[in-house]
Amino acid sequence: MLDSVFTLIIDTVAIVLAGALLLRFWMQAVRVRPPMELAQFTYQLTDWLVRPLRRVLPGAGGYDWASVIGAFLVALAATAVDLLLRGGFSAQTLLLLSLLRVVQWALYGLIGLILIEVIFSWVNPRAPLAPFVRALNDPLMRPLRRVVPLIGTVDLSPLVALILLRIAIQLVTTLVAALL
């Protein structure tokens, strides 16, 4: 009972922190300037980890690799705690599960961004955050919009993107289950 509560707390903290790190990476990768409040939240939450990592891993190719490595380290710590509570593990399993966990978090984050964009398009397309979310989704949605035709005025590319992301999550989940 206490193990599951402890695991829930660790996983929740890890998901929020790694999510902020992955968002920080994605904002820089797609070159989107976030709204001030979101930028302050993201940077204040992650600077303690990203700044020291940048001394070791400077950005290369226009990407903030320190944020990705930070998300991996968060996943590594959370996975280590989870595996310790289960009764031991090998280093190879720990590294692979941590990597798969970061991939899962990134895929779920993309799903969340797509859902937010869809809700904005239905409720308030001119919301202050709508252009920011649209810009974050654009690298994923642009290729799909070229392939998926509009049905009347309805864009079905978010639905296709959600299905493809769910398939990817299912593949990652199958790999995780095979390792455990």
N, C-alpha and C positions, 0 to 999 in steps of 0.2 A: 504494500500500500504506500509506504513512505518512499520507496524506490520510484514508483510511478509518478508520484507528486514531484519528487526531486527532478526526475527526467523531464516532466512537463515544464517545469520552471527553467531548467537549463536549455531545453529546446526552444522555448519561447524567446528567451533572451538571445540565443544564437540566431534565430530566424530574423529577429528585428535588426540586430547588429549586422549580420551578413547581408540582409536585404538593403540596408542603407549603404553598405560598401559596394554592393553590386549596382545599385542605383547611381552611386557616385561614378563608378566606372562607366556605366552606360551613358550618363549625361555627357561625360567628356568624350566618349567614343563617337557619339552622334553629333557632338558639338552643339548642344542645346544649353542655353542659359536658363537655369531654373528661377522661379519666382523667389524673391528674397527670403521669405519665411521658410520655404522648403530648403533653400541653400543653407541657411543658418542651421536648421535642424540637422541636415545630413552632415555638414562639415563639423559641427560641434560634437555630434555623436561619434564620428569616425576619425577625427584628426589625431587622437591619442595613439591610434594604431597606424594610420597611413603615413604620418610625418616621419616617424623613425624608419619605417620600411622604405620610404623614398630615398633615404640616405644610402641604403643598400641596393635598392632596385629603382633607379630613376626611370621615368617614363620613356618608352621607346616606341617609335612608329606612331606617335600621337596618342598612345594609349596609357592609361594610368594603371600600370601593372601592380603597383603597391596595393591598390584597392582590391584587386582580384586575389592576390596572395593573402591579403588580410582576411577576405571572406573564406579562403581555404583554411587559414589558421583557426578561424572561429569554428569552422566545420570540423577541423581536426580535434579541437578541444572538446566540442560537444559529442563527437563520435567516440572519443576515447572514454569519456565519462559513461556514455551509454554502454559501450562494450565492457567496461570494467564492472558495471552493475550486472551485466549478463554473465560474467565469469571468465574474462580473459579473452585475448586476441593475439593475432600476429601483427607485426608492423606492416606487412604487405596488405593485409585485410584492412587495417586502419587507414592507410593511405588511399586505397581504392574506394572504400566506403565514403571517406571524406570528400574525395573528388566527385563521386556520384551524387553526394548530398548537395554540393555546390551547384552542380548541373541541375538537379531537381529544383533547388531554390530559384535559380535563374529562369527556368521554364515556368514555374508558378508565378514569378514576378512578371514575366511577359504576358501570361494569361490575365493577371490582375490589371495590367496596363491596357490591354485590349478591352476588357470589360468596362473599365473606367471611360475609355474613349466612346464605346457604344452607348453607355448611359448618358454621357455628355451630349452625344448626337441626338438622343431622343428627348432629353429633358431641357438642356440649355446649351446649344452649340456655341454660344458666345460667352460662355463662362470664362473667367480669367485663367483658369488652369487648362482649358480645352486645347489651345494651341500648343502648350507645352507637352501635354500627353500625346497629342497628335504627332508632334515632332519626334517624340521618343519611339512611337510605334512605326513611323514611316519606313525605316530600313527593313522591317519585317513585312509591312503591308504593301509597299510599292510593288514588289515582284508579283505578289498575289493579285493585286488589282489589274495588272497587265493580262493575267490569265483568266481570272474569274470575271465574266461580264456582269454588268448591272442588269437587274431584273426590274424594269421600269425605272424607278429612282432609288431602288433598294440595293445597297452594296452588301453582297454576301461574302466578301473577302474576310471580314472578321470571323465569320462562322467557319470558313475553311481554315483560317489560322488557328482557331481554337481546337478544331479537330486534329490538325497536324501536331500542335503542341501537346494535346492529350495523348496522342500516339507515342510521341517522344517520351513523355512522362511514364507511360506504361512500359516502354522498353527499359528505361532506367530503373523503374521499380522491379522489374523482372530480374535485372542484373543484381540489384541489391538483395533480393530474396535468395538468389542463387549463392551469394557470398555468405549469407547468414545461416 
